[in-house]
Amino acid sequence: MQIHQIAITNFIKLLRIKISSTKYVGLIFLFSVKYSYSELNITIKIKGEGKMGCCHVKNQCLVIRLPKEIDHYQAEKVRRECEQSFMKFIIRDIIFDFSDTSFMDSSGIGLVLGRVRKIHPINGKVYLFGGNELIQKMWEMAGILNLVTVLDSIEKVKEVYE
């Protein structure tokens, strides 16, 4: 057991040196030491901004610009990009931008509800913006308007985002 503790201590010293020279904030250490071996899982999340495909993060807010049509294939693609953003950045709020979207099936509703389930436990908020009449009717019929906030102007989006 002592060998594992020494290895972990040395690794943390190396990590501190590397982290002190960069702008990483929000460091989470998860240690799992077992008798036969040691397993060290470290997740470093950046408190900053970045862009990944349809997702953009700034000020702990994830903006998801949705494609023209959201079907099962597109929803899965967006879901993967969201998960990558969640792994890389600290995220408190999510804005779904439906400005370019003209068609959405039930997988789009599932996409929104999945992010609601992910963000609500940390007291985050989910916002919807820019849906046409058909998409807004789908939001209403699905009952997600009780779980999210609809932003009706770009100024309100900027308030949340900045």
C-alpha positions as CSV (number, residue, x, y, z in Angstrom):
1,M,0.0,0.0,0.0
2,Q,2.9,2.4,0.7
3,I,4.3,2.0,-2.8
4,H,0.9,3.1,-4.2
5,Q,0.9,6.2,-1.9
6,I,4.4,7.2,-3.1
7,A,3.4,6.8,-6.7
8,I,0.3,8.9,-6.2
9,T,2.2,11.6,-4.3
10,N,4.9,11.8,-7.0
11,F,2.2,12.0,-9.7
12,I,0.4,14.8,-7.9
13,K,3.7,16.8,-7.6
14,L,4.3,16.5,-11.3
15,L,0.7,17.5,-12.0
16,R,0.9,20.5,-9.7
17,I,4.0,21.7,-11.6
18,K,2.2,21.3,-14.9
19,I,-1.0,22.9,-13.7
20,S,0.7,25.9,-12.1
21,S,2.0,26.9,-15.5
22,T,-1.4,26.8,-17.2
23,K,-4.8,28.3,-16.6
24,Y,-6.7,25.2,-15.4
25,V,-9.3,25.8,-12.8
26,G,-11.7,23.3,-11.3
27,L,-9.5,20.3,-10.6
28,I,-11.2,17.1,-9.5
29,F,-9.2,14.2,-8.2
30,L,-10.9,10.8,-8.0
31,F,-8.7,8.2,-6.2
32,S,-9.5,4.6,-6.2
33,V,-6.8,2.5,-4.6
34,K,-7.1,-1.3,-4.3
35,Y,-4.9,-3.8,-2.7
36,S,-3.6,-5.5,-5.8
37,Y,-3.2,-2.3,-7.9
38,S,-3.8,1.4,-7.9
39,E,-6.1,3.2,-10.3
40,L,-5.9,7.0,-10.5
41,N,-8.5,8.8,-12.5
42,I,-8.0,12.5,-12.9
43,T,-10.5,14.8,-14.6
44,I,-9.3,18.3,-15.4
45,K,-12.1,20.7,-16.4
46,I,-11.3,24.0,-17.9
47,K,-13.2,27.1,-16.7
48,G,-13.0,29.0,-19.9
49,E,-14.3,29.0,-23.4
50,G,-14.0,26.8,-26.5
51,K,-15.8,25.6,-29.6
52,M,-16.6,22.1,-30.6
53,G,-18.7,21.6,-33.8
54,C,-22.2,22.9,-33.0
55,C,-21.3,23.6,-29.3
56,H,-19.7,26.7,-28.0
57,V,-18.8,27.3,-24.3
58,K,-18.3,30.7,-22.7
59,N,-18.8,31.8,-19.1
60,Q,-19.9,28.3,-18.1
61,C,-22.7,28.5,-20.6
62,L,-23.0,25.9,-23.4
63,V,-24.6,27.2,-26.5
64,I,-25.9,24.4,-28.9
65,R,-26.6,25.7,-32.4
66,L,-28.9,23.0,-33.8
67,P,-28.9,21.9,-37.4
68,K,-31.7,22.5,-40.0
69,E,-33.3,19.1,-39.3
70,I,-33.1,17.2,-36.1
71,D,-33.7,13.5,-36.6
72,H,-32.3,10.5,-34.8
73,Y,-29.0,10.7,-36.6
74,Q,-28.5,14.5,-36.0
75,A,-29.7,14.3,-32.4
76,E,-27.1,11.6,-31.6
77,K,-24.4,13.7,-33.3
78,V,-25.3,16.7,-31.2
79,R,-25.6,14.6,-28.0
80,R,-22.0,13.3,-28.5
81,E,-20.7,16.8,-29.0
82,C,-22.5,17.9,-25.8
83,E,-21.0,15.1,-23.8
84,Q,-17.5,16.1,-25.0
85,S,-18.2,19.7,-23.9
86,F,-19.4,18.4,-20.5
87,M,-16.2,16.4,-20.1
88,K,-13.9,19.3,-21.1
89,F,-15.6,22.3,-19.6
90,I,-17.4,23.4,-16.4
91,I,-21.0,24.0,-17.6
92,R,-23.8,25.6,-15.5
93,D,-26.3,26.7,-18.2
94,I,-27.3,25.5,-21.6
95,I,-28.9,27.5,-24.5
96,F,-30.4,25.5,-27.4
97,D,-30.5,27.7,-30.5
98,F,-33.3,26.6,-32.8
99,S,-32.9,29.6,-35.2
100,D,-31.9,27.5,-38.2
101,T,-34.1,24.5,-37.4
102,S,-37.1,23.9,-39.5
103,F,-37.9,20.2,-38.6
104,M,-37.6,18.2,-35.4
105,D,-38.9,14.8,-34.4
106,S,-39.2,13.2,-31.0
107,S,-35.4,12.6,-30.8
108,G,-35.0,16.4,-30.6
109,I,-37.3,16.5,-27.6
110,G,-35.2,13.6,-26.1
111,L,-32.0,15.6,-26.7
112,V,-33.4,18.6,-24.8
113,L,-34.8,16.4,-22.0
114,G,-31.5,14.6,-21.6
115,R,-29.6,17.8,-21.1
116,V,-32.2,19.0,-18.7
117,R,-31.7,15.9,-16.6
118,K,-27.9,16.4,-16.7
119,I,-27.9,20.1,-15.7
120,H,-30.7,20.3,-13.1
121,P,-28.9,18.4,-10.4
122,I,-26.2,21.1,-10.3
123,N,-28.9,23.9,-10.3
124,G,-28.2,24.8,-13.9
125,K,-30.8,26.2,-16.3
126,V,-31.7,25.2,-19.8
127,Y,-32.9,27.9,-22.3
128,L,-34.6,27.5,-25.7
129,F,-34.3,30.1,-28.4
130,G,-35.5,30.7,-31.9
131,G,-37.9,27.9,-32.7
132,N,-40.5,28.4,-35.4
133,E,-44.2,27.8,-34.7
134,L,-44.1,24.1,-35.4
135,I,-41.2,23.5,-33.1
136,Q,-42.7,25.7,-30.3
137,K,-45.9,23.7,-30.6
138,M,-43.8,20.5,-30.1
139,W,-42.2,22.0,-27.0
140,E,-45.6,22.7,-25.6
141,M,-47.1,19.3,-26.5
142,A,-44.1,17.5,-25.0
143,G,-44.5,19.5,-21.7
144,I,-40.9,20.7,-21.6
145,L,-41.9,24.3,-21.2
146,N,-42.3,23.6,-17.4
147,L,-38.6,22.6,-17.2
148,V,-36.9,25.2,-19.4
149,T,-37.0,28.9,-20.1
150,V,-37.9,30.2,-23.6
151,L,-35.9,33.3,-24.6
152,D,-37.7,35.4,-27.2
153,S,-35.0,37.9,-28.2
154,I,-31.3,37.9,-28.9
155,E,-30.9,40.5,-26.2
156,K,-32.1,38.0,-23.6
157,V,-29.8,35.3,-25.0
158,K,-26.9,37.7,-24.6
159,E,-27.8,38.5,-21.0
160,V,-27.7,34.8,-20.1
161,Y,-24.6,34.2,-22.2
162,E,-22.6,37.0,-20.8
